[in-house]
């Protein structure tokens, strides 16, 4: 229902010309400019009243849907949503607002949001009519600069083509050959952490046995996506000041300014926001330059290798180049996507696993026992790990799944109705924003039972539970979504995550630096403890 401001402006100019020509008595101060300004202001005001109050309250087909209490007349639920961690209010509403599968809430100026709460609604949007619900254009333009317009942001037939082409690189048949890389990098991380706490003068660490786990996690996962995904070791683990790692950390840190700009992006054209002389704009454009040039160099050197017949690796980039389906610029966009989508997410999972291990020392010891009993020692550099070694550890699998259920690294994602459509037979106007919230679905009592919010790895143990956690519907676990736009890197991520957890828990006893820490979650694309997670680690000899 939004009317473009430029239409109102044009309209005001034409009306002003008309009034000044044929009815000058009605003009403002006999001036074309003042008349146009007055007409424009009046139209903006009328349009605002229409779109903020009249349409959503009296006419929108969404107005009859169940809605959480506490909406203000103009700001809707904006204050509740913006004050809490991403996904937290939705986690509460899914329990407290009676609904048949969808809930409506409103954002700033009563812009409607439709939250999906049932497997049936999720199936319609994510699977059966997936391409009718596209990624919102503000997501494409906002994220596209950093992530590249690759598979994550492509739509329709173009998305289908890219997904088909890239799928072989992500199939389990291929991923199973990457386990030794996951293990080698996990070992490298654990050895470097060990060294850091023994030599407390390493820059970036506190002079004690305390480490900020997010820092290690993002360096390790960047290296892993580099080697296993793109055939290039970035050596971020070896170098705490690695430029690429620092760059990603700076752009993915959800500062108040970043949040404010994201919010403004809903109302102010992005080209204006990006032209503002702000430090954040400079940081992002420097980051994009570095990421793009890294990706360009990777494409060039991989192509040269392949031309010389020097192919030794089966990484995602090689598969993409050999498919012949992508231009050089497309390849750069895909690489940008894999680098960003493929490392911050798994890093967030490792942070949450560490946090939960600290809160549940009994789970930590039981897991350590399983790992030490079944896997070769982390100190054994010649030990080779296969997919069977990692995948056949039931408690490790249970802890990893339960961590990703309780703290899904991606708390929320968005879609937009591409046309007037329906969800569960409720009319949904074109342009409506649809909220898919793993954070809420993964802890819904309707789907998981009364103990839904508790961390209980045992729900994944026992016959038939290893893949379901005991839930009846596979839509109950939404961490990687479902359907044609689910995470293509799911098998990669699960194996990588399990290797990292096994190495860390096998080697270290961990506790929170501050046992009274109050969890403050910083939202953004991935959820993390704000300001980092500081953990005391103690190497346990004998493995
Ligand atoms: C624990 C780790 C991970 C989590 C929780 C995760 C989660 C997700 C989610 C929720 C989406 C869907 C986003 C949306 O459509 O709105 C997604 C898409 C995607 N993920 Fe992951 N991801 C993880 C790791 C990875 C890794 C390691 C890679 C690459 C190696 C990867 C590559 C991608 C790509 C390319 C897409 C876009 C797929 C498409 O649109 O067809 N992800 N991921």
Boltz pocket constraint, residues with backbone or C-beta under 6 A from the ligand:
constraints:
  - pocket:
      binder: B
      contacts: [[A, 151], [A, 152], [A, 153], [A, 163], [A, 225], [A, 229], [A, 337], [A, 338], [A, 341], [A, 342], [A, 343], [A, 345], [A, 346], [A, 349], [A, 408], [A, 409], [A, 410], [A, 413], [A, 414], [A, 478], [A, 479], [A, 480], [A, 481], [A, 484], [A, 485], [A, 486], [A, 487], [A, 488], [A, 489], [A, 490], [A, 492], [A, 493], [A, 494], [A, 497]]
      max_distance: 6.0
